[in-house]
Amino acid sequence: MFVLLIAVYTVQELSTDQFHENKDRIYIVGSEEDAATGAAIAYKIKDRYPEVEKVCPVVSSGEKFVVKVGDQKWRGEFLFADSTFFDLFSFPLVEGDRSQALSALNYAVVSESFAKKLFGAEDPLGKTFTVADSLSLVVSGVMRDMERTSFHPADVILRWQLVKYWNFSLAPDQLSNAAGTMAFVLAREGTDFTSRAEDMRDWFKTFFWIYQRGIWNEVRIEPLEDFYFSGWNSRYMLQTGDWDFVLLLLSIGILILVFAVINYVNLTVAQAGFRAKEMATRRLLGSLRGEIFLRLMAETTLLTFISLLIGILLAYFLCPHVNDLLQTQLDMSVLFAPAWITALLALTLVVGAISGLLPAIVISSAKPIEVVRGTLCTRTKMTFSKGFIIFQNVITITMVAVSIVMISQIRYMLNAPLGYRTNNLLVVDLTMLTGNTEGLANELRGLPGVRQVGKVAGLPLFGSNNWTTTYQGNNISFQQFRMDKESFGMLGLEIVRDNHLASDGWFLSEQAMREMNLPEDATSVQLEESTIPIAGIIRDFYCLGNVLAGKSPVMLRLNEKTDPWAFLVETQGDPVLAKKEVEETFAKVIGLDGETQFMDEALQRSFESQIRMAKIVSVFSVIAILISLLGLLAMSIYFIQQRVLEISIRKVYGSSDRQILTRLVLTFLSYVLVAFVIAIPIIIYFMRDWLSDYSYRISLHPLYFVAAGVFCLLTSFGTVFFQCYRASISNPADNFRNQF
C-alpha cells in the first residue's frame, strides 16, 4: 500500500510540466533571488534577442477575484497572460480555438469546473461575466482544470494588459515593480538561451533600476522542464517541488519494501519446521526437490499478488488522507493503465521471487531424517537475521528520535515570541472586493461573538507593501503597514517612543532605526528625494510572519481612514461559532462567501512544510516499529525453537521459570541495546544538520535519545515476552518427548 502511494506521488511529481510540447524550448528569466522580473522585461527581451520566437509575461497572484454573472458572485483565481499563452503551453482546451482564445482584449478562458459553477449546464462559449465592477469579459474557451503543472490552478485566464485594473505597477510598460511578473521565453529550435544570462545582466544594468542599484547582480535563465525541482523562489506565482522530500519518500518506500521482504523471509524460515514436515512427507511420497522448490516459490508469488490486490484497495481507501498529508491530489486510476499494470505484475514476480527464494531453499532441502530427529531448526543459525534485526532497530530508533526532535522544534517555533498576538484574531479578506465594506464593519461590530473590528492594509503572515529605496547611498527595503488604532491594539504592538507629531507620519521599527543608524529622537529621515516624518519607534516584530522569516525594517502608519485590505476581528466566546457568524454576515452584506481565517491557524500553516515532514516521519516511524517488531517476533520464534533442549536441561538442573524468562528476554533486548548505541551518533549527525537550518532552534537534549530508546525497548519487550514466557513455563518432559 505505502509503496503504491509513494510510487504514484513520485511519478506525478516527476511528470510536472513534462506534458508541454515545447517544454525543452521554454525558459524562465529571473534573478539570483526570484524567478520573476519587471513587467516590461519580456517584451524588451523579444526585441533584443533574435533567437527568441515568442514571449509570454504571466502574473499569477494567488489571490481570488470577484466574478459576477447577473446578480450572482463567485471568487475565482485569475492568471494574467499574453495572447501567446496557448502557443507556449499545451494546456488542453475542451472548447474554443487555441489560436484565438486570447486574441481579443475582452476574451477570457475559464476552467472546466469554474465554467460549470458560473453557467451550470449551459454552453459557456460566448457567455459574458463581469470583473472589477464594470469590466465585461467574453468566454472564448474552456480549459481542462490545470494539473501536474507548476502553475497554480487558474479559474480564469485573462489578457495580460488587464492587470493594470488591479495593480498599475504590473502594467505591460512598467518596471517599478521589479519582481511582479514571470517572463516566459520560447526560444527557436536548436538554440541555448541560457547562454544569454551574462549579456542580459550587463544590459539590465543600463536601464533596470534594481540592477543599477546593485540589489540584484545576476540574471538566471532556467528551462521550464527543470524549474519545478530547481528550488528557485517564484514569489508564490509558481509552485515548486522539493526534490529532497521526494528522495526521502522514495528511500522510505524502498526501506519498507526491503524490510517487509526480509521479515517475510525471517518469519517463513522461523516456521520452517512446520512446513518441513509437510514437504518431507511429499518427498517420501515421491515428489522431487525441484517440484517442492517451485511449489514454495509459487505460494510466495501468489501471496505477493494477493497482497498487491489488498494494497491497491487500501491505497484507494487512504488516498484522501494521503492527499491531505502531502498537499496534493493523487490520481490512483493510473494504476489501471497498461504501463502501470505491467510494472506492478513485474514487481509482484520480483518481490515474490526474492521473498520466496531462501525459505524455498531451506525447506525444500530439508532431509526427512532431519525432520524426524527435529534437528532442522538447529542447523540454520540465522546470523544474517540477527544482524538485520539490529539494523531494523537502528532505523526505528533513529526515526522515532527524529520524530521527537522535529515535533519539539516545531512546537518551539510555534510558541516563539513574534512581537504580535495571534490568538482569537480573525482576518476577513477584502482584497479585490467592492461593496459596502463600512456597512459590513458596522454589522460585524454588532455580533455577539465579536469584541472589536479594525482595518488593516498589510498584516504579518498575510502580506505587506514592500518599498525598496536608498538611504545615504545604501539600499534598504521597508515593509509598510497601515492600520487603525483598534488593529494596533489587537495585535499587541508596542510603541517604544512617540514623537507626538502634529501631522501624520510613519512609525519606524527598532530594526529600521538601527539599519539607518538614526538617533532615537530623530523626527524625520531623508529617503531619496522624500522627507519622511517619523511619528515614533515601535518594538520589533516578525513582520513577514514567523520566526523563520527574520526581522525586516518596518514602516507603520496609524490611520483611522485606512483603505483596508482586510478587517481584523477579535472574537470572544466560542471561536468556531464567532467565525460562522462573521461569514454569514459577510455573505448577507456583500452577497459573496467570505474568505476568513484565524491568525494562529495561519501561523501554523506557515510551518506547513516542517509539520508535513514531521507527520510523515512519524507515520513511517510507526510502520518501522511494526516491521521491526515482526522481525523480532520471527527471531524469538526461531530462537526459542533452537533453545528448547537447552531450556529443558536448565530446568532439570534447577533453573526457575523466572530465571529462564529473564535470560530469554534479555537475549532479545540486547539487540535493541546494541542498535541504540549505533543509532545515537546517526541521530546526532542528521539532527544537527537539520536544526542548523533554523536560527531559532532547540538544543539536542539527551532525553530525546533516551525516550526513543526506551520506547523501542518497551515495544520490543512486549513483542517477545509471550513467546519467552510460554517457553519458560514449558514442561521439560514434553519437550524431550517432542524432540526425540
TINU-102509 format. One line per 8 residues: number of its first residue (from 1); their letters; for each residue x, y, z of C-alpha. Coordinates in steps of 0.001 Angstrom, whole numbers, plus 500000, padded with zeros to 6 digits. Layout:
N
NUM = a = X,Y,Z  ... .
END
This chain:
740
1 = mfvlliav = 500000,500000,500000  502678,502505,501003  504895,501598,498077  501978,502160,495686  501081,505534,497215  504708,506676,497181  505164,505443,493592  502098,507336,492310 .
9 = ytvqelst = 503173,510505,494150  506739,510279,492842  505679,509728,489229  503262,512654,489422  505942,514934,490867  508477,513910,488221  505951,514467,485425  505222,518090,486426 .
17 = dqfhenkd = 505225,520314,483314  506576,517461,481208  503429,517345,479030  504143,520662,477272  505168,520059,473661  507634,522964,473826  508996,522169,477291  512590,521988,476028 .
25 = riyivgse = 512311,525439,474395  510501,527369,477160  512689,529365,479557  512018,531487,482648  514051,534683,483076  514675,535992,486593  517405,536928,489040  519524,535133,491602 .
33 = edaatgaa = 516765,535958,494101  513496,535349,492268  512060,533594,489238  510327,536879,488492  511152,540204,486926  509686,543528,485812  506539,543694,483725  508124,545115,480565 .
41 = iaykikdr = 511181,542836,480548  509680,540030,478452  508873,542360,475555  512305,544006,475734  513919,540552,475532  511833,539743,472443  513051,542911,470715  516722,542366,471591 .
49 = ypevekvc = 517450,538675,471011  516820,537193,467539  516689,533583,468824  513518,534410,470777  510456,533237,468877  507775,534391,471323  507460,535693,474866  504659,535421,477398 .
57 = pvvssgek = 504626,537540,480566  502415,535986,483244  501061,537193,486593  499523,534681,488959  498883,536444,492247  497352,533529,494118  494510,535840,495152  490865,535216,494365 .
65 = fvvkvgdq = 488997,537911,492460  485259,538553,492406  483381,537375,489309  479768,538404,488632  477206,536734,486384  473963,538639,486677  473314,539119,490391  475429,536133,491409 .
73 = kwrgeflf = 479012,536495,492671  481843,533994,492901  485515,534108,493733  487993,532788,491188  491767,532631,490876  492983,534728,487948  496008,534281,485737  497019,537203,483510 .
81 = adstffdl = 498915,536216,480370  499849,537411,476919  497878,536232,473877  500761,533799,473207  499951,531730,476316  498460,528781,474434  501261,528934,471842  503836,528254,474532 .
89 = fsfplveg = 501920,525950,476860  499993,522787,475982  497097,523099,478407  494199,521369,476597  491028,523257,475649  487779,521295,475719  486031,524142,473889  487302,527016,471785 .
97 = drsqalsa = 490134,527666,469327  493636,527739,470885  494927,530246,468345  492081,532686,469049  491386,532041,472729  493119,535231,473941  493237,537155,470676  490909,539957,471841 .
105 = lnyavvse = 491389,542118,474905  487970,541189,476336  488395,537431,475806  488806,535089,478750  489394,531357,479108  487738,529659,482077  488464,526281,483627  486008,523427,483136 .
113 = sfakklfg = 484976,523330,486802  484613,527129,487064  482513,527234,483893  480044,524805,485491  479961,526986,488589  479232,530137,486565  476876,528817,483901  475711,525402,485071 .
121 = aedplgkt = 474846,523042,482226  474689,525847,479616  477336,526129,476900  479754,528750,478298  481237,529842,474935  480198,533402,474156  478739,533988,477613  479779,537141,479478 .
129 = ftvadsls = 480765,537849,483055  481938,540951,484920  485045,541616,486980  486347,544767,488680  482745,546007,488917  482444,547125,485299  484884,545154,483134  482865,542791,480922 .
137 = lvvsgvmr = 484584,539702,479519  483532,537083,476976  484241,533364,477432  486349,532411,474403  487468,528989,475596  487063,526332,478253  490243,524750,479550  490624,521460,481356 .
145 = dmertsfh = 491422,522081,485017  495168,522598,485412  497042,519666,486909  500618,518355,487002  501938,521840,486442  503911,524405,488400  501177,526966,487675  498634,527488,490412 .
153 = padvilrw = 495343,526060,489089  493653,529083,487487  489887,529528,487224  490145,532373,484697  492901,533336,482237  492740,536989,481153  494759,539105,478785  497956,540454,480273 .
161 = qlvkywnf = 497039,544115,479620  494080,543939,482040  496300,543504,485088  496525,547306,485362  492937,547408,486654  494164,545712,489821  497821,546750,490062  499166,549560,487883 .
169 = slapdqls = 502778,548684,488726  502301,545455,486736  501093,547167,483553  502999,545969,480442  505130,549115,480138  506159,549270,483818  509374,548330,485622  508671,549901,489013 .
177 = naagtmaf = 507604,546518,490430  510840,544617,489881  509563,541134,490737  505853,541031,489992  505897,539151,486684  507004,535796,485316  508798,536219,481982  508479,533092,479812 .
185 = vlaregtd = 510525,532900,476627  510051,530473,473723  513445,530075,472036  513874,528879,468472  514818,525272,467758  518456,524409,468374  519362,527471,470454  520726,527546,474003 .
193 = ftsraedm = 519053,530584,475508  520682,530088,478928  523964,531317,477427  522459,534834,477225  522455,535301,481033  525683,537338,481311  524878,539569,478340  521379,540147,479700 .
201 = rdwfktff = 522767,541093,483120  525053,543727,481602  522167,545041,479508  519805,545257,482518  522356,547366,484372  521866,550082,481761  518155,550664,482437  516651,548349,485106 .
209 = wiyqrgiw = 516752,550151,488470  517093,547072,490668  520277,546072,488813  521539,549641,488659  521346,549877,492460  523105,546540,492887  520189,544898,494692  520222,542181,492043 .
217 = nevriepl = 523512,541258,490410  522831,538220,488267  520364,537012,485636  519197,533426,485921  517620,531619,482976  516009,528269,483782  514374,525799,481356  510750,525204,482316 .
225 = edfyfsgw = 511263,521426,482403  513886,521898,485157  512119,524609,487136  509881,522535,489433  512768,520996,491378  515163,523920,490944  514456,525451,494368  514105,528851,492697 .
233 = nsrymlqt = 511805,531233,494563  508874,532430,492418  507180,534748,494944  504209,532389,495130  503404,532772,491417  504512,529238,490584  504534,526077,492645  507831,524340,493274 .
241 = gdwdfvll = 508623,520807,494342  511030,519517,496946  513424,517001,495438  514880,516118,498835  511383,515329,500065  510706,513089,497048  514020,511298,497660  513085,510871,501319 .
249 = llsigili = 509769,509269,500401  511443,507055,497800  514042,505954,500345  511356,505211,502905  509337,503265,500319  512353,501173,499362  513228,500584,503031  509679,499462,503800 .
257 = lvfaviny = 509710,497052,500877  513129,495658,501836  512109,495341,505496  508888,493606,504523  510667,491139,502209  513354,490240,504746  510852,489941,507578  508754,487650,505409 .
265 = vnltvaqa = 511888,485558,504885  512604,485552,508633  509056,484618,509580  508894,481880,506950  512240,480384,507885  511261,480593,511563  508251,478418,510719  510359,476113,508550 .
273 = gfrakema = 509983,473229,510961  506228,473112,510466  506358,473326,506665  509312,470934,506506  507173,468120,507914  504713,468606,505080  507461,468775,502452  509325,465803,503912 .
281 = trrllgsl = 506126,463784,503625  505833,464864,499986  509454,463806,499423  508708,460373,500936  505693,460079,498634  507868,460667,495559  507963,464433,494956  511252,465765,493661 .
289 = rgeiflrl = 513150,468543,495436  512757,470796,492385  508983,470306,492405  508811,471271,496084  511038,474309,495445  508793,475539,492624  505686,474885,494712  507031,477058,497545 .
297 = maettllt = 508048,479800,495111  504578,479756,493549  502990,480046,497007  505073,483109,497853  504306,484754,494493  500584,484074,494987  500751,485644,498473  502532,488651,496982 .
305 = fislligi = 499842,489014,494298  497066,488822,496912  498945,491429,498957  499119,493639,495850  495330,493486,495395  494718,494269,499065  497339,497031,498874  495526,498648,495923 .
313 = llayflcp = 492219,498617,497844  493870,500118,500934  495647,502732,498806  492314,503864,497338  490779,503948,500817  493597,506020,502332  494143,508262,499299  492125,511242,500692 .
321 = hvndllqt = 494175,511194,503895  497420,510974,501924  496308,513885,499729  495743,515940,502865  499123,514947,504301  501118,515556,501117  499046,518562,499986  498492,517028,496585 .
329 = qldmsvlf = 495886,515202,494519  496913,511640,493749  495345,510054,490683  495127,506408,491706  493346,505488,488458  496787,505398,486787  497301,502003,488457  494995,500531,485810 .
337 = apawital = 496908,501985,482872  498689,499315,480764  502166,500556,481713  501355,500506,485430  499718,497055,485242  502829,495691,483519  505107,497311,486113  503027,496025,489040 .
345 = laltlvvg = 502967,492468,487674  506739,492615,487167  507151,493948,490715  504973,491103,492018  507149,488497,490309  510395,490104,491525  509203,490534,495128  507712,487039,495134 .
353 = aisgllpa = 510951,485541,493823  513182,487417,496286  510866,486716,499225  510449,483037,498475  513967,482086,497437  515640,481480,500819  512608,479820,502503  512156,477591,499452 .
361 = ivissakp = 515839,476560,499535  515785,475858,503294  512522,473929,503302  512973,472023,500043  516483,470940,501013  515345,469531,504359  516020,465802,504595  513234,463637,506008 .
369 = ievvrgtl = 515617,462238,508658  516325,465813,509953  512615,466439,510317  512156,463168,512206  515083,463971,514528  513938,467602,515000  517356,468942,514040  516241,471165,511141 .
377 = ctrtkmtf = 515915,474301,513287  519318,473878,514885  521002,473501,511506  520243,477103,510419  521832,479748,512641  520149,482828,511045  523225,485007,511699  522154,487359,508906 .
385 = skgfiifq = 518722,487727,510504  520241,488772,513824  522269,491446,512062  519216,492622,510185  517153,492859,513391  519833,495173,514793  519785,497191,511547  515989,497484,511692 .
393 = nvititmv = 516128,498684,515269  518790,501259,514378  516474,502669,511694  513462,502524,514032  515192,504239,516968  516591,506876,514609  513174,507621,513079  511473,507782,516488 .
401 = avsivmis = 514154,510178,517768  513917,512264,514593  510128,512487,515047  510532,513629,518648  513131,516265,517717  511084,517554,514749  507893,517849,516771  509760,519579,519607 .
409 = qirymlna = 511385,522045,517195  508056,522865,515508  506341,523427,518870  509273,525610,519902  508880,527775,516780  505073,527931,517086  505415,529234,520636  508216,531662,519792 .
417 = plgyrtnn = 507626,535333,520718  506709,537060,517450  506183,540581,518738  502470,540418,517866  499410,538478,519051  497610,535790,517054  495072,534206,519405  491362,534942,518837 .
425 = llvvdltm = 492152,537221,515879  490123,536541,512740  491208,538045,509411  488401,538887,506959  489840,539286,503455  488635,542325,501485  491137,542045,498603  489663,542993,495227 .
433 = ltgntegl = 486281,543415,496927  483807,546127,496011  480707,546801,498043  479568,548200,501355  482646,547402,503444  481865,550122,506009  478386,548706,506437  479939,545264,506832 .
441 = anelrglp = 482232,546565,509599  479255,548015,511486  477317,544754,511134  480290,542763,512430  480639,545022,515477  477091,544118,516482  477691,540349,516553  477769,538674,519994 .
449 = gvrqvgkv = 480931,536735,519093  482859,539895,518076  484655,542093,520596  486076,544670,518166  486816,545252,514485  489820,547010,512987  491041,547917,509491  494423,546882,508127 .
457 = aglplfgs = 496361,547379,504916  499158,544906,505497  499346,542301,508237  502026,539887,509462  501543,536440,507843  499167,537946,505270  501443,540284,503337  502521,543903,503297 .
465 = nnwtttyq = 503684,546522,500845  507409,546393,500106  509208,549661,499437  512836,549342,498348  514633,552677,498461  518046,554152,499285  519351,555902,502384  522682,557694,502176 .
473 = gnnisfqq = 523594,555618,499130  522649,552264,500690  519694,550092,499731  517005,549453,502319  513720,547543,501937  510818,548514,504182  507695,546508,504864  504866,549040,505096 .
481 = frmdkesf = 501753,548573,507228  498740,550841,507576  496143,550206,510250  493813,551888,512712  494370,552042,516465  491968,549151,517095  494066,546807,514964  497290,548096,516504 .
489 = gmlgleiv = 495939,547293,519953  494568,543887,518972  497957,542869,517600  499596,543934,520840  502212,546049,519053  504207,548369,521306  505215,551994,520837  508708,552475,522278 .
497 = rdnhlasd = 508780,556206,521555  506024,558576,520458  507139,561854,518876  503577,563302,519076  503693,564817,515602  501021,567339,514675  500564,565648,511290  500608,562036,510114 .
505 = gwflseqa = 503955,560317,509986  505417,556829,509920  506391,554831,512974  509700,553075,512300  510725,549797,513885  513832,549454,516021  515361,547409,513179  514787,550275,510729 .
513 = mremnlpe = 516374,552776,513106  519398,550513,513535  519883,549937,509810  519793,553689,509134  521821,554451,512276  519304,557110,513330  519225,558601,516842  516169,557824,518992 .
521 = datsvqle = 514973,561427,518921  515025,561714,515092  511759,563222,513827  512369,562810,510096  514528,560945,507614  515506,561703,504017  514801,558747,501702  515782,559521,498110 .
529 = estipiag = 514016,562823,497352  511356,562492,500070  511433,563694,503655  509610,561141,505793  508263,562398,509151  508968,559891,511945  505958,559571,514243  507914,557395,516668 .
537 = iirdfycl = 509527,553995,517187  507731,550661,517548  509087,547470,519076  510480,544996,516524  508189,542195,515384  508433,539446,512785  506660,541474,510130  506877,538794,507427 .
545 = gnvlagks = 505186,536173,509569  507030,533624,511661  510492,533352,513187  511877,531755,510017  511313,534951,508048  513619,537082,510156  513095,540715,511096  512891,543420,508435 .
553 = pvmlrlne = 512724,547217,508697  509118,548318,509225  507220,551499,508442  503816,551615,510145  501193,554331,509883  498250,554669,512246  495349,555998,510211  491663,555722,511057 .
561 = ktdpwafl = 490768,556277,507394  492841,553347,506142  491554,551858,502892  491531,548287,504199  492851,545125,502595  491204,543220,505428  489265,543537,508658  490942,542299,511823 .
569 = vetqgdpv = 488267,540887,514118  488841,539980,517764  486447,537202,518717  485049,536261,522108  483396,533102,523373  483347,530104,521051  485761,530951,518166  484128,528452,515774 .
577 = lakkevee = 480703,529991,516355  482115,533509,516038  483754,532637,512715  480463,531227,511441  478626,534411,512471  481189,536587,510675  480984,534527,507469  477175,534561,507461 .
585 = tfakvigl = 477148,538341,507972  479711,538783,505185  477561,536750,502785  474432,538736,503736  476006,542186,503311  478360,541558,500368  476436,538781,498610  479505,536546,498469 .
593 = dgetqfmd = 481109,533889,500619  483761,535441,502818  487428,534442,502984  488250,534277,506694  490948,532618,508775  492330,532838,512292  495836,534230,512652  497012,531396,514893 .
601 = ealqrsfe = 495886,528885,512237  497718,530907,509583  500821,530852,511787  500607,527077,511992  500190,526853,508207  503318,528952,507756  505208,525957,509151  503322,523632,506806 .
609 = sqirmaki = 506356,522036,505188  508005,521343,508552  504771,519967,510049  504199,517803,506983  507706,516389,507201  507273,515643,510922  503939,513906,510286  505391,511755,507520 .
617 = vsvfsvia = 508444,510790,509570  506110,509943,512484  503865,507789,510284  506801,505880,508901  508295,505576,512369  505151,503684,513381  505483,501491,510288  509168,500881,511002 .
625 = ilisllgl = 508284,499906,514580  505648,497420,513407  508000,495905,510836  510915,495640,513268  508598,494002,515811  507594,491436,513193  511255,490692,512618  511861,490390,516339 .
633 = lamsiyfi = 508863,488071,516646  510286,485865,513897  513626,485765,515669  512006,484903,519015  510047,482035,517474  513097,480604,515760  515498,481248,518646  513232,479526,521153 .
641 = qqrvleis = 512760,476549,518803  516554,476241,518735  516840,476528,522538  514091,474084,523530  516560,471381,524674  518817,473917,526406  515830,475377,528298  514666,471910,529345 .
649 = irkvygss = 518129,470886,530594  518494,474118,532567  515155,473492,534239  516150,469906,535067  519309,471243,536731  517321,473669,538887  516783,476904,536950  513473,478566,537870 .
657 = drqiltrl = 510866,479750,535369  511751,483341,536278  515466,482818,535610  514700,481212,532255  512290,484023,531330  514788,486730,532298  517585,485076,530340  515461,484733,527202 .
665 = vltflsyv = 514050,488280,527322  517486,489856,527892  518840,487969,524883  516339,489704,522592  516527,493093,524273  520294,493042,523815  519666,493538,520065  517775,496758,520872 .
673 = lvafviai = 520537,497972,523192  523194,497373,520521  521009,499209,517992  520576,502110,520444  524346,502555,520788  524755,502553,516992  521797,504916,516458  522978,507712,518793 .
681 = piiiyfmr = 525768,509139,516550  523499,508799,513494  520727,510779,515218  523164,513458,516372  524661,513844,512890  521367,514184,511000  519542,516271,513599  522388,518737,513999 .
689 = dwlsdysy = 522400,519201,510242  518596,519620,510152  518484,522039,513081  521316,524140,511605  518809,525488,509051  516945,527262,511862  518315,530309,513650  515671,529853,516358 .
697 = rislhply = 516136,526266,517463  516161,523805,520324  519239,522046,521655  519691,518290,521257  518838,517152,524760  519887,513588,525761  516288,512893,526807  515303,512794,523117 .
705 = fvaagvfc = 517611,509819,522592  516618,508141,525845  512909,508497,525051  513363,506891,521622  515464,504050,523051  513109,503345,525972  510089,503381,523671  511630,500835,521301 .
713 = lltsfgtv = 512852,498762,524259  509357,498571,525764  507668,497697,522465  510296,495017,521821  509782,493619,525329  506037,493397,524701  506646,491564,521435  508910,488780,522727 .
721 = ffqcyras = 507529,488420,526241  504721,485992,525398  506967,483658,523408  509603,483719,526161  507040,483237,528913  505489,480236,527182  508936,478674,526724  509914,479347,530348 .
729 = isnpadnf = 506871,477538,531809  507010,474598,529393  507311,471043,530766  510818,469591,530115  509338,466091,529746  507069,467240,526940  509979,468976,525218  512183,465840,525402 .
737 = rnqf = 509306,463725,524117  508671,466080,521147  512352,466229,520264  513092,462515,520455 .
END
